């Protein structure tokens, strides 16, 4: 079971910890991604729970299939692994992701390649409350916490690993931590929308990984692809958890970004 808690309220010394559950979203793992069921204006959609996206959006092919009216958004720009994607907006009367519901919302529309995912639930929603990813039991929970210290939140076991966040996800709209690769401290982003863990090639070269082979190309929200290299990594450490003698994917992250 893995859990990430965000937006924890700093309590007065005499307060008691209280955790109130807001929503429980059943999820399934497909291609190493967290997928849930949802609906847009009554039409069933496939939802990706994506902590790596700072905004929630509807994939363009899904918006066209659902007959949503697109509104130009020339001031918005969106970049992913595949470069820049054109961004429009649409008005959604009713958005549901299992027990999570929002009404009357303008939502960005993007994504240039065909996708099996219709809607991306990103950090603009997820970072509003504390979030728990209970992958073993197939559920993502959102919670309101009050009067709690971080050590009080892991209720499922006395034994757990904890890593400090680089900044509040509410402020950064991203979950960032420091990991140690081959003895070097590296800033990392926890991205539930990515099917593989990636090292930027510039970082991989600087920490002295050994390249083994090339892999398949990686695609994202833009219309281009990135070459992947497979590299041996002597050690990987997050918090007090460590993995030795493993392999990770390497790519030129940001290759197509122009701003």
C-alpha positions as a printed NumPy array, in Angstrom:
array([[  0.   ,   0.   ,   0.   ],
       [  1.361,   3.427,  -0.901],
       [ -0.021,   6.656,   0.497],
       [  0.703,  10.305,  -0.13 ],
       [ -0.833,  12.895,   2.155],
       [ -0.901,  16.571,   1.195],
       [ -2.29 ,  19.855,   2.513],
       [ -2.024,  18.78 ,   6.15 ],
       [ -3.175,  21.467,   8.578],
       [ -0.676,  22.426,  11.288],
       [ -2.672,  21.989,  14.536],
       [ -2.447,  23.629,  17.952],
       [ -0.632,  21.478,  20.509],
       [ -3.838,  20.405,  22.302],
       [ -5.787,  19.407,  19.141],
       [ -6.764,  15.835,  18.355],
       [ -6.196,  14.326,  14.934],
       [ -9.356,  14.062,  12.857],
       [ -9.567,  12.525,   9.378],
       [-12.785,  12.944,   7.404],
       [-13.224,  10.98 ,   4.189],
       [-14.529,  13.015,   1.245],
       [-14.443,  10.515,  -1.621],
       [-13.273,   6.999,  -2.378],
       [-12.474,   6.388,  -6.04 ],
       [-12.091,   2.733,  -7.086],
       [ -9.154,   2.359,  -9.476],
       [ -7.706,  -0.383, -11.646],
       [ -4.132,  -0.758, -12.842],
       [ -3.75 ,  -0.882, -16.622],
       [ -0.342,  -0.489, -18.259],
       [  1.004,   0.695, -14.879],
       [ -1.514,   3.554, -14.74 ],
       [ -4.332,   4.302, -12.27 ],
       [ -7.631,   4.267, -14.15 ],
       [-11.124,   5.002, -12.869],
       [-14.634,   5.203, -14.29 ],
       [-16.392,   8.515, -14.706],
       [-19.033,  10.407, -16.651],
       [-19.15 ,  13.723, -18.51 ],
       [-22.678,  15.086, -18.945],
       [-24.024,  11.578, -18.449],
       [-21.653,   9.87 , -20.918],
       [-19.294,   7.197, -19.565],
       [-15.583,   8.108, -19.768],
       [-12.306,   6.453, -18.839],
       [-10.373,   8.524, -16.288],
       [ -6.633,   8.655, -15.619],
       [ -5.623,   9.679, -12.066],
       [ -2.57 ,  11.763, -12.93 ],
       [ -0.494,  13.495, -10.258],
       [  1.967,  14.426, -12.994],
       [ -0.52 ,  16.786, -14.675],
       [ -0.978,  20.204, -13.087],
       [ -4.353,  20.582, -14.786],
       [ -7.338,  18.342, -15.39 ],
       [ -8.355,  18.058, -19.03 ],
       [-10.49 ,  16.227, -21.552],
       [ -8.633,  14.424, -24.323],
       [ -9.465,  15.955, -27.695],
       [-10.656,  12.731, -29.297],
       [-13.043,  12.187, -26.365],
       [-14.404,  15.744, -26.619],
       [-15.123,  15.175, -30.305],
       [-16.797,  11.824, -29.618],
       [-18.979,  13.364, -26.904],
       [-19.956,  16.277, -29.152],
       [-18.655,  18.936, -26.768],
       [-18.475,  22.5  , -28.08 ],
       [-14.877,  23.731, -28.136],
       [-13.905,  27.287, -27.205],
       [-10.512,  28.638, -28.296],
       [ -8.023,  29.357, -25.498],
       [ -5.133,  31.161, -27.233],
       [ -3.482,  32.224, -23.953],
       [ -3.141,  28.661, -22.677],
       [ -0.095,  26.555, -23.579],
       [  0.433,  22.951, -22.604],
       [  3.613,  20.908, -22.937],
       [  4.214,  17.207, -22.403],
       [  6.795,  14.6  , -23.329],
       [  5.701,  14.858, -26.96 ],
       [  5.996,  18.634, -27.133],
       [  3.247,  21.256, -27.24 ],
       [ -0.442,  20.452, -27.623],
       [ -3.082,  22.91 , -28.786],
       [ -5.425,  23.846, -25.925],
       [ -9.126,  24.635, -26.2  ],
       [-11.813,  24.716, -23.519],
       [-15.306,  23.333, -23.144],
       [-18.145,  23.849, -20.693],
       [-19.117,  20.687, -18.801],
       [-22.411,  20.718, -16.934],
       [-21.729,  17.597, -14.886],
       [-18.422,  15.805, -14.245],
       [-18.338,  12.635, -12.161],
       [-15.419,  10.422, -11.194],
       [-17.079,   7.713,  -9.095],
       [-18.137,   9.609,  -5.902],
       [-16.302,  12.817,  -6.915],
       [-18.674,  15.325,  -8.59 ],
       [-18.246,  18.839, -10.044],
       [-20.923,  20.873, -11.844],
       [-20.756,  23.799, -14.261],
       [-17.042,  23.865, -15.067],
       [-14.865,  25.081, -17.95 ],
       [-12.327,  22.333, -18.637],
       [ -9.292,  22.421, -20.968],
       [ -9.284,  20.155, -24.012],
       [ -5.937,  18.924, -25.376],
       [ -4.081,  15.859, -26.653],
       [ -3.002,  15.419, -30.257],
       [ -2.595,  11.633, -30.456],
       [ -5.349,   9.022, -30.134],
       [ -5.694,   7.794, -26.558],
       [ -7.569,   5.126, -24.621],
       [ -8.053,   7.72 , -21.835],
       [-10.881,  10.269, -22.062],
       [-10.321,  12.484, -19.023],
       [ -7.249,  13.301, -16.911],
       [ -7.886,  14.106, -13.247],
       [ -4.878,  16.227, -12.312],
       [ -3.345,  18.075,  -9.41 ],
       [ -5.643,  21.11 ,  -9.715],
       [ -8.299,  18.87 ,  -8.103],
       [ -6.169,  16.299,  -6.293],
       [ -4.078,  18.835,  -4.366],
       [ -7.095,  20.478,  -2.726],
       [ -7.229,  17.853,   0.027],
       [ -5.164,  15.055,   1.499],
       [ -4.917,  12.119,  -0.894],
       [ -4.235,   8.461,  -0.202],
       [ -3.255,   6.031,  -2.961],
       [ -4.168,   2.565,  -1.692],
       [ -3.003,   0.636,  -4.743],
       [ -3.141,  -2.773,  -3.066],
       [ -6.861,  -2.397,  -2.398],
       [ -7.605,  -0.55 ,  -5.644],
       [ -8.818,   2.792,  -4.293],
       [ -7.775,   6.449,  -4.17 ],
       [ -9.221,   8.373,  -1.219],
       [ -9.482,  12.12 ,  -0.681],
       [ -9.685,  13.351,   2.914],
       [ -9.966,  16.416,   5.09 ],
       [ -7.422,  16.359,   7.913],
       [ -7.382,  18.559,  11.017],
       [ -5.18 ,  18.502,  14.086],
       [ -2.914,  15.829,  12.591],
       [  0.827,  15.484,  12.404],
       [  2.229,  13.534,   9.423],
       [  3.173,  10.643,  11.73 ],
       [ -0.473,  10.232,  12.782],
       [ -1.799,   9.734,   9.262],
       [ -0.466,   6.251,   8.329],
       [ -3.258,   4.387,  10.126],
       [ -2.827,   1.062,   8.319],
       [  0.49 ,  -0.031,   9.885],
       [  3.043,   0.807,  12.54 ],
       [  5.776,   0.244,   9.965],
       [  5.94 ,   2.717,   7.1  ],
       [  8.361,   4.824,   5.103],
       [  8.075,   8.601,   4.903],
       [  9.727,  11.133,   2.583],
       [  9.527,  14.916,   2.897],
       [  7.849,  16.81 ,   0.051],
       [  9.837,  19.583,  -1.588],
       [  6.787,  21.897,  -1.444],
       [  3.089,  21.682,  -0.747],
       [  1.312,  20.148,  -3.774],
       [ -1.377,  22.802,  -3.264],
       [  1.245,  25.471,  -4.027],
       [  3.309,  23.61 ,  -6.638],
       [  0.457,  21.544,  -8.18 ],
       [  2.973,  18.701,  -8.277],
       [  4.241,  16.098,  -5.799],
       [  8.029,  16.525,  -5.678],
       [ 10.526,  14.738,  -3.493],
       [ 14.284,  14.207,  -3.35 ],
       [ 15.576,  10.77 ,  -4.339],
       [ 19.141,   9.473,  -4.278],
       [ 20.448,   7.832,  -7.466],
       [ 23.917,   6.275,  -7.347],
       [ 24.619,   8.405,  -4.279],
       [ 23.516,  11.685,  -5.913],
       [ 20.516,  13.675,  -4.631],
       [ 18.059,  14.305,  -7.479],
       [ 14.715,  16.126,  -7.521],
       [ 11.881,  13.797,  -8.58 ],
       [  8.194,  14.126,  -9.332],
       [  5.693,  11.436,  -8.308],
       [  3.631,  10.931, -11.447],
       [  0.77 ,   8.418, -11.255],
       [ -0.019,   9.089, -14.919],
       [  3.31 ,   7.769, -16.204],
       [  3.561,   4.049, -16.941],
       [  7.356,   4.085, -16.461],
       [  9.851,   5.837, -14.207],
       [ 12.123,   8.164, -16.171],
       [ 15.472,   9.85 , -15.621],
       [ 16.338,  12.937, -17.643],
       [ 19.312,  12.031, -19.859],
       [ 21.356,  15.001, -18.646],
       [ 20.932,  13.757, -15.069],
       [ 21.629,  10.135, -16.008],
       [ 24.879,  11.154, -17.69 ],
       [ 25.951,  13.226, -14.669],
       [ 25.432,  10.401, -12.14 ],
       [ 27.256,   7.809, -14.215],
       [ 24.651,   5.242, -15.28 ],
       [ 25.577,   2.399, -17.622],
       [ 23.447,   2.269, -20.776],
       [ 22.325,  -1.241, -21.671],
       [ 20.056,  -0.838, -24.69 ],
       [ 17.447,   1.322, -26.356],
       [ 13.749,   0.79 , -25.76 ],
       [ 10.491,   1.673, -27.449],
       [  9.652,   5.3  , -28.102],
       [  7.584,   7.163, -25.524],
       [  4.603,   9.355, -26.423],
       [  2.699,  11.926, -24.397],
       [  0.257,  14.743, -24.887],
       [  2.051,  16.281, -27.885],
       [  2.337,  14.732, -31.339],
       [  6.022,  13.763, -31.145],
       [  7.8  ,  10.859, -29.463],
       [ 10.915,  10.424, -27.322],
       [ 13.603,   7.788, -27.654],
       [ 14.108,   5.695, -24.497],
       [ 17.39 ,   4.222, -23.275],
       [ 17.552,   1.453, -20.659],
       [ 20.226,   2.055, -18.021],
       [ 21.668,   0.116, -15.075],
       [ 21.338,   2.044, -11.805],
       [ 23.425,   0.868,  -8.863],
       [ 21.176,   2.322,  -6.177],
       [ 17.843,   4.126,  -5.85 ],
       [ 16.607,   5.545,  -2.536],
       [ 13.384,   7.33 ,  -1.566],
       [ 13.002,   8.142,   2.125],
       [ 14.324,   5.095,   3.968],
       [ 13.352,   2.691,   1.178],
       [ 16.114,   1.612,  -1.214],
       [ 16.531,  -0.608,  -4.281],
       [ 19.949,  -1.775,  -5.476],
       [ 21.053,  -2.969,  -8.91 ],
       [ 17.969,  -2.056, -10.898],
       [ 17.228,  -0.637, -14.328],
       [ 15.451,   2.599, -15.228],
       [ 14.38 ,   4.299, -18.44 ],
       [ 16.21 ,   7.403, -19.625],
       [ 14.824,  10.05 , -22.002],
       [ 15.531,  13.624, -23.06 ],
       [ 12.741,  15.082, -20.939],
       [ 11.857,  18.591, -22.12 ],
       [ 13.426,  18.04 , -25.555],
       [ 10.515,  19.714, -27.367],
       [  9.615,  22.346, -24.779],
       [ 10.04 ,  25.888, -26.077],
       [  9.147,  27.909, -22.972]])
